[in-house]
Each structure stands twice: as structure tokens, then as C-alpha cells.
Amino acid sequence: MYRQVPPVDRKMMQKINQNTLLNLIRVHAPVSRTELRRLSGLSQGTIFGMTASLIEQQLIVETGETQSTGGRKAELLEIYPEGGYVIGLEIREYELVIVLLNLHGNIVSIEHYEAQFRSNANHAIEWMITSVDAFIERTQVPRNKILGLGCGVSGCVNTQLGVVVDSWILNWHNVTIGPPLQEHFALPVFVDNAVNCLICYERLFRSGQMYHDFLLVTIGRGLGMAAIIRDIPFRGSQGLGAEFGHIPFGAEGRICECGNPGCLEAYVSDHGIVRTYAEIAARSNASHSAVSTISIEQLVELALQGDQDALQAFEVTGTYLGNGLASLVNLFNPECLIICNEGEHLLSLLSTTMTNALTQHTFSQLGKNLQIICEKNTTIESWARGAGCLVLQDFFSSPKHF
């Protein structure tokens, strides 16, 4: 059926051209105006006018000159890092992490605030507003330099409405975050699943810059996933897709935090690995003290010391994870798979059986040339930085006009 596309007005076209140039400068810096003309297809007059405006706005800066080929040297351009700032919030069960990022995505300032967010959604907005106000006051960044605020939270998030639909880690259900924050700070506010935030950071500034189709899987308190398909974040029809941790692993299996039996997360998350170890230790009749209360950090240490039950728990978990990753590769056929974990050694303990299972169960040629990147020490600061990158992603993207 024919659908008429509304015309793009002059102001919108200028905005599209400006953001196109900003993103090209971000990706290719330092870059000349001549090269920008080739990359963008815009006219020389538009390039010179737009770059002059961006310099005046202190969003880009001239940093040097190209090598002369006999004519006049071309000046090189790059993003001016102090031209603007964004704020990123990472909400955890008992902590709020706030970062201030510049336009290069670098952390300018960071603060950790203790707060009882789990099962306490009624006070969440008040705590966030108070903390961010104090953070802005302490950093003394001019309010007119702040481009927006990004917020990362576990679970299903309606990004259009800024609503946390379901977060079993926080025990939040249908909690509205975006509108009250936007009303208080008079800034654009972006709310998203924390793993979507992290893949945004990867796509803008880290390994994901090299790929058009890649997946990111996180292992820790839960089991998360995000996807970039043809350079666009995958969200599903309701914006709630890519819940890798809640695919069925065993119909009669362990009860997951979400209430369903047999979710993969109940086997591959930190608490899932600990439970697998407890089951193995019980079968081996080994004399392990306080098996039921052991932490994932303690279990890693036991494995590194050569404890056979601990090593077996990680080997089994690696197989579970590899089988799940093979399903993702068979479904999405990505160029790259990035696996993130906050601990330094956990992925090393999982990697052998994980890789074997992934290779064994990948169909046909779908795993050919697949790049696997293991980031073994993804910090809480990285998650908060990802939340801030929600704003930078919007800032560097062309506005939607229909």
C-alpha cells in the first residue's frame, strides 16, 4: 500500500547533515573537509558551512594539517571532547553508579552511592534525583553543557516510555523512570536494559566499532544479551527482545528468579554455577564446608587452587553456555560474539568446554570466520559508561523524520 512520506523541512535537513558530519568526524578523526565531502556526498559549500558552525558551537576542533601534496595543506578535524557532557546511571540492587562522560566517551567523573533499590521502587526516583543533583553540583559542569541522561537497569525495559516492565533482580515491575527524571532535570532521558547500554558502549568506542552484525553476552548476577543487526540495535516487536538468559534449558529444571522452571540463567549465572558446584560436591561426598553459602569469587579461587569439584562445576557450566551460544550463532549468524564478565578469571575457567560446545553445535558454515572476544574484567564503571552512551548514540545519530 502506498504511504506518502512527509517532506523534510530545511531545519530537519540541516540537523540530519550536522549529525551525519559529527558521526563521520567521530569515526574517522582526524579527518579533512575534503575527505568528509567524499564520505558524506555533501557539497563543498555545505561541508564548509556546517563545519564552521560546529566549530563555533565548540563541538569539533581543528587539530592539525594533512601532508602537503604541492597545494594548500588541508586542516584536520576531530570531536572536541569538552564540547558537551552526558550523565550515565547504572542501577544495582544496593548501589547507584553515576558517571560524567565527555564527547569521546571518557569518564570525567564518577561516584558510587549506596541505596536499597531492590524491592524499593517507591523511593527509587527520589534517590536518583537527589544523587544526580549532588553529583552535578560536585562536578560543577555547566548545565547547558549536559546533553542528556542515560539510565541502565536489569530486566525488560520499554525504552519508548522509560518504564522498567520487569526486573526480577531488582524486584521491580512496571516502574516508570524516564518521565519523572526528564521533568526534574529538563534534559533528554534514555532508559534501557543494562546490556543494551553496554553494547552501545562497545559499538561506539570499543570492539564493536569494527562490525555491522555482532552479539554481546554478559555473565554475572544474571545472563544477558544484546544484538546489533546491520548496525541497528535489535529490540523485537515490543522492544523487549533478546532475553537470552530466559530461553528454556530444561522443562523440569531449576526455578529461575523470573518464576519459570529451567531458564538458562538458572544454570549459567553466578548463583547457577554455585548451585551446580553444590550438587557436584554432594554427589562426591567431599568434605566442603559451607558449600551452600560459598560466593562465586570463593568458588573461582577454589578452582584456581585445583579443587576438582569446583573445576568440574565450571567445565559443566562452560558446556551449558557453549550450547546456548551455538543457538545464538545459528539464529543470528553474527560476525562477532563478545562475551563479558566482571570477574577476571571466570571466563578462563569456562572457555575450553564453552568453545568446544559452541564449535560442536554450530550449524554448517554459520560459525565460519566468527570472531569471539572475551572481555574478562568488565567493571561496573563500564556498565555506567554504557548508560551514558545511550545519550551519545542519540547525539551522533541522524534524527528520524518519519
GICORHU-V860042 format. One record per residue. N is the residue number from 1. RES is the residue in one letter. PHI is phi in degrees with one decimal (none if undefined). PSI is psi in whole degrees, 0 to 359 (NA if undefined). Layout:
N|RES|PHI|PSI + N|RES|PHI|PSI
This chain:
1|M|none|136 + 2|Y|-69.3|133 + 3|R|-129.0|121 + 4|Q|-73.1|130 + 5|V|-91.2|125 + 6|P|-62.7|147 + 7|P|-65.7|152 + 8|V|-91.7|120 + 9|D|-76.8|169 + 10|R|-59.9|319 + 11|K|-64.6|317 + 12|M|-64.7|318 + 13|M|-62.2|320 + 14|Q|-62.2|320 + 15|K|-65.4|318 + 16|I|-62.5|314 + 17|N|-63.3|319 + 18|Q|-62.6|313 + 19|N|-69.0|327 + 20|T|-60.0|314 + 21|L|-65.9|318 + 22|L|-58.6|316 + 23|N|-69.7|321 + 24|L|-64.3|320 + 25|I|-66.2|319 + 26|R|-60.2|316 + 27|V|-76.2|321 + 28|H|-106.5|2 + 29|A|-57.9|147 + 30|P|-75.3|138 + 31|V|-136.6|145 + 32|S|-87.5|164 + 33|R|-64.7|325 + 34|T|-62.2|317 + 35|E|-67.9|323 + 36|L|-62.8|322 + 37|R|-62.5|318 + 38|R|-65.9|318 + 39|L|-71.9|324 + 40|S|-94.6|333 + 41|G|78.9|4 + 42|L|-79.4|159 + 43|S|-72.3|161 + 44|Q|-61.6|320 + 45|G|-63.5|318 + 46|T|-64.1|318 + 47|I|-60.3|311 + 48|F|-66.7|320 + 49|G|-66.3|316 + 50|M|-66.8|316 + 51|T|-66.7|326 + 52|A|-63.5|318 + 53|S|-65.1|319 + 54|L|-68.0|325 + 55|I|-66.2|318 + 56|E|-62.8|325 + 57|Q|-78.7|358 + 58|Q|61.8|34 + 59|L|-95.5|334 + 60|I|-131.5|166 + 61|V|-145.3|147 + 62|E|-81.9|129 + 63|T|-117.1|351 + 64|G|169.2|196 + 65|E|-132.7|152 + 66|T|-74.8|165 + 67|Q|-65.7|137 + 68|S|-72.9|138 + 69|T|-112.1|23 + 70|G|113.2|337 + 71|G|-102.9|201 + 72|R|-71.6|136 + 73|K|-68.5|137 + 74|A|-88.4|135 + 75|E|-77.2|143 + 76|L|-100.0|147 + 77|L|-121.3|149 + 78|E|-151.0|166 + 79|I|-66.6|135 + 80|Y|-84.1|112 + 81|P|-59.9|326 + 82|E|-90.3|13 + 83|G|-72.3|343 + 84|G|-171.9|165 + 85|Y|-138.4|155 + 86|V|-131.4|157 + 87|I|-113.7|133 + 88|G|-118.3|135 + 89|L|-119.9|129 + 90|E|-114.2|117 + 91|I|-96.2|121 + 92|R|-117.9|176 + 93|E|-56.1|317 + 94|Y|-130.0|23 + 95|E|-157.7|145 + 96|L|-120.1|122 + 97|V|-107.7|129 + 98|I|-121.8|131 + 99|V|-124.5|151 + 100|L|-112.0|122 + 101|L|-111.3|147 + 102|N|-90.9|185 + 103|L|-72.5|350 + 104|H|-89.3|1 + 105|G|78.5|12 + 106|N|-86.8|146 + 107|I|-76.4|121 + 108|V|-92.0|323 + 109|S|-152.7|151 + 110|I|-148.1|143 + 111|E|-140.0|147 + 112|H|-114.5|128 + 113|Y|-121.4|127 + 114|E|-76.5|137 + 115|A|-163.8|147 + 116|Q|-90.3|81 + 117|F|-80.9|328 + 118|R|-64.3|130 + 119|S|58.9|26 + 120|N|-140.6|45 + 121|A|-62.4|333 + 122|N|-61.1|331 + 123|H|-104.6|1 + 124|A|-61.5|313 + 125|I|-62.8|316 + 126|E|-58.7|315 + 127|W|-64.9|318 + 128|M|-65.7|316 + 129|I|-62.3|313 + 130|T|-61.0|317 + 131|S|-68.4|316 + 132|V|-68.2|321 + 133|D|-58.4|314 + 134|A|-64.5|322 + 135|F|-64.7|313 + 136|I|-63.3|319 + 137|E|-62.1|319 + 138|R|-70.8|320 + 139|T|-74.3|337 + 140|Q|60.1|27 + 141|V|-75.1|134 + 142|P|-59.7|135 + 143|R|-59.0|325 + 144|N|-73.0|352 + 145|K|-93.3|350 + 146|I|-86.7|120 + 147|L|-84.7|336 + 148|G|166.4|181 + 149|L|-131.7|130 + 150|G|-112.9|144 + 151|C|-133.1|123 + 152|G|-106.5|136 + 153|V|-146.8|148 + 154|S|-71.5|155 + 155|G|96.8|193 + 156|C|-82.7|128 + 157|V|-128.4|131 + 158|N|-86.0|101 + 159|T|-69.2|331 + 160|Q|-68.0|322 + 161|L|-97.9|349 + 162|G|68.9|38 + 163|V|-117.3|131 + 164|V|-81.9|107 + 165|V|-72.0|308 + 166|D|-149.5|122 + 167|S|-130.5|104 + 168|W|-74.9|333 + 169|I|-65.4|319 + 170|L|-90.6|347 + 171|N|57.9|49 + 172|W|-113.5|140 + 173|H|-142.6|122 + 174|N|54.4|57 + 175|V|-105.0|121 + 176|T|-86.1|122 + 177|I|-113.3|312 + 178|G|-58.4|303 + 179|P|-56.6|313 + 180|P|-65.5|326 + 181|L|-68.1|318 + 182|Q|-65.0|321 + 183|E|-65.4|318 + 184|H|-70.9|314 + 185|F|-91.7|350 + 186|A|53.2|44 + 187|L|-134.9|156 + 188|P|-61.4|135 + 189|V|-124.6|131 + 190|F|-119.6|127 + 191|V|-119.8|132 + 192|D|-153.3|164 + 193|N|-57.1|140 + 194|A|-59.9|326 + 195|V|-71.6|325 + 196|N|-63.6|326 + 197|C|-64.2|315 + 198|L|-64.0|321 + 199|I|-70.0|333 + 200|C|-63.7|316 + 201|Y|-61.5|315 + 202|E|-61.6|319 + 203|R|-69.8|323 + 204|L|-82.4|321 + 205|F|-132.1|353 + 206|R|-126.1|216 + 207|S|-59.0|329 + 208|G|-66.9|347 + 209|Q|-60.7|335 + 210|M|-85.2|351 + 211|Y|-126.1|150 + 212|H|-97.1|334 + 213|D|-132.4|108 + 214|F|-150.2|157 + 215|L|-117.0|150 + 216|L|-126.2|128 + 217|V|-120.8|133 + 218|T|-116.4|137 + 219|I|-119.9|131 + 220|G|173.3|235 + 221|R|-56.8|327 + 222|G|-134.5|193 + 223|L|-127.3|112 + 224|G|-119.1|165 + 225|M|-151.8|148 + 226|A|-143.7|158 + 227|A|-138.7|141 + 228|I|-113.0|118 + 229|I|-118.9|119 + 230|R|52.0|45 + 231|D|72.7|6 + 232|I|-118.9|135 + 233|P|-60.2|132 + 234|F|-85.9|131 + 235|R|-130.7|343 + 236|G|84.2|172 + 237|S|-64.1|328 + 238|Q|-103.9|5 + 239|G|75.5|17 + 240|L|-121.0|15 + 241|G|-79.1|187 + 242|A|67.3|34 + 243|E|-86.0|72 + 244|F|-56.8|320 + 245|G|-64.5|343 + 246|H|-114.0|20 + 247|I|-73.9|146 + 248|P|-67.6|126 + 249|F|-104.5|325 + 250|G|-156.0|122 + 251|A|-59.7|327 + 252|E|-107.9|27 + 253|G|-84.9|196 + 254|R|-59.5|149 + 255|I|-79.6|124 + 256|C|-80.4|165 + 257|E|-60.9|336 + 258|C|-76.2|350 + 259|G|101.6|346 + 260|N|-88.3|151 + 261|P|-83.7|141 + 262|G|79.9|18 + 263|C|-66.7|146 + 264|L|-58.8|326 + 265|E|-58.8|328 + 266|A|-68.2|350 + 267|Y|-113.8|332 + 268|V|-108.3|343 + 269|S|-69.9|174 + 270|D|-54.2|310 + 271|H|-69.3|333 + 272|G|-68.4|319 + 273|I|-65.1|318 + 274|V|-61.5|320 + 275|R|-67.5|321 + 276|T|-60.3|318 + 277|Y|-61.5|317 + 278|A|-62.0|320 + 279|E|-66.7|318 + 280|I|-66.0|316 + 281|A|-62.7|323 + 282|A|-66.3|321 + 283|R|-70.8|327 + 284|S|-83.4|353 + 285|N|57.2|27 + 286|A|-74.2|153 + 287|S|-92.2|71 + 288|H|-93.4|127 + 289|S|-84.4|142 + 290|A|53.4|43 + 291|V|-58.7|319 + 292|S|-71.1|342 + 293|T|-110.2|8 + 294|I|-68.8|145 + 295|S|-92.5|163 + 296|I|-63.8|325 + 297|E|-64.5|318 + 298|Q|-66.6|323 + 299|L|-66.8|319 + 300|V|-58.9|316 + 301|E|-62.7|319 + 302|L|-59.8|316 + 303|A|-64.1|318 + 304|L|-64.8|334 + 305|Q|-85.1|358 + 306|G|96.0|10 + 307|D|-61.8|121 + 308|Q|-67.4|321 + 309|D|-65.6|320 + 310|A|-65.5|316 + 311|L|-61.1|319 + 312|Q|-65.5|323 + 313|A|-60.4|318 + 314|F|-72.9|324 + 315|E|-63.6|315 + 316|V|-62.9|315 + 317|T|-62.9|322 + 318|G|-59.2|321 + 319|T|-65.9|315 + 320|Y|-56.4|312 + 321|L|-65.7|316 + 322|G|-59.9|320 + 323|N|-61.9|317 + 324|G|-64.6|318 + 325|L|-65.1|324 + 326|A|-61.1|322 + 327|S|-61.6|319 + 328|L|-64.8|316 + 329|V|-63.9|319 + 330|N|-65.7|328 + 331|L|-80.6|315 + 332|F|-104.5|340 + 333|N|47.4|57 + 334|P|-76.7|160 + 335|E|-73.4|326 + 336|C|-144.8|146 + 337|L|-124.4|116 + 338|I|-104.3|125 + 339|I|-115.5|124 + 340|C|-117.1|143 + 341|N|-150.0|144 + 342|E|-77.4|337 + 343|G|-84.6|154 + 344|E|-78.9|325 + 345|H|-110.7|347 + 346|L|-58.8|314 + 347|L|-64.5|328 + 348|S|-63.5|323 + 349|L|-72.3|333 + 350|L|-89.6|338 + 351|S|-62.9|320 + 352|T|-64.5|305 + 353|T|-71.2|329 + 354|M|-61.9|312 + 355|T|-65.0|319 + 356|N|-61.5|313 + 357|A|-66.5|320 + 358|L|-61.1|314 + 359|T|-65.1|317 + 360|Q|-64.3|323 + 361|H|-103.9|4 + 362|T|-77.3|130 + 363|F|-80.3|135 + 364|S|49.2|235 + 365|Q|-99.7|13 + 366|L|-66.3|337 + 367|G|-95.7|2 + 368|K|-64.9|130 + 369|N|65.2|13 + 370|L|-65.8|127 + 371|Q|-94.7|130 + 372|I|-114.5|121 + 373|I|-116.8|121 + 374|C|-103.7|114 + 375|E|-101.8|102 + 376|K|-83.2|351 + 377|N|-138.5|58 + 378|T|-74.8|115 + 379|T|-87.9|166 + 380|I|-63.4|332 + 381|E|-65.3|327 + 382|S|-64.2|320 + 383|W|-64.5|316 + 384|A|-65.7|321 + 385|R|-61.7|321 + 386|G|-59.7|321 + 387|A|-62.0|318 + 388|G|-64.4|328 + 389|C|-68.3|342 + 390|L|-57.5|320 + 391|V|-72.0|316 + 392|L|-64.0|323 + 393|Q|-59.3|316 + 394|D|-68.0|320 + 395|F|-62.5|321 + 396|F|-90.7|359 + 397|S|-96.6|151 + 398|S|-70.4|137 + 399|P|-65.5|147 + 400|K|-81.4|131 + 401|H|-113.7|2 + 402|F|-156.8|NA
